[in-house]
Amino acid sequence: MKRKIQRNPADYGYPTDDIAALSQKALEVTHRLTEFYGVAPWPTKDPMSMLVDIILSHRTRDEQTAAAYDNLLKQFGSWEAVRDAPTEQVEAVISNVNWPEQKAPRLQAIMRRITEEKGSLNLDFLRDMPLEAASNWLGQLEGVGPKTNACVLLFSCRKPTLPVDVHVHRVSIRLGLIGKKVSAEAAHTLLQALLPQDAQVIYNFHKGLLRHGQRICVYERPRCKKCVLTDLCNYYQQVVLPTNVSPS
Ligand code: SF4
């Protein structure tokens, strides 16, 4: 099934920009960052496990998320046991992540809803659904926003849909792939429309911008001297060069 995608230049925050040129830039960025950082391995978690992982990871460091995920399985042994446990116990086991008091009941509510709808706590059926149908199914679950939705479908089902986290969002704005006022939520559709409907390319774009945002194009004082994208970057061309700011 074909996805409906917006390709109106005004949506990007650049009324006169050429969408084809932005697509070309997105592909060149993907190519250079994949060369620079290498191809990231695909995650191996099944869709249900990925959903748990992504919910735990919200505003939480990777190491803390991994520890909470491992603790849940060590303590309860299965997602069914997590679903049926007293909420205070789940909250205590994931207390190292941010907002465990919100994440524990949300996780359990989502798990109960999946079980009610599908008869078991398993999301493997998403792998066999067309992208739009799978995205709509996941999106109807309370607490599953666009990023979580895309993470599950790209990482575990290898469907061509782009997750936009804070790093992908910030680096995309600096590069000029989207305008400064485009929200992370709106960026999902706009950035995806610049990329081919190919899960590997979308994964490379996501991982490339994520790694770049964590290591070089950081929130404060991006390390532009170490960047392989200066000739493609609006921020570098329009802010760093003219003001002669010395990037680190
Ligand atoms: S040139 Fe600087 S601002 Fe632009 S992507 Fe690279 S590190 Fe980020």
Boltz pocket constraint, residues with backbone or C-beta under 6 A from the ligand:
constraints:
  - pocket:
      binder: B
      contacts: [[A, 171], [A, 174], [A, 175], [A, 216], [A, 217], [A, 218], [A, 222], [A, 223], [A, 224], [A, 227], [A, 228], [A, 229], [A, 230], [A, 233], [A, 234], [A, 235], [A, 236]]
      max_distance: 6.0
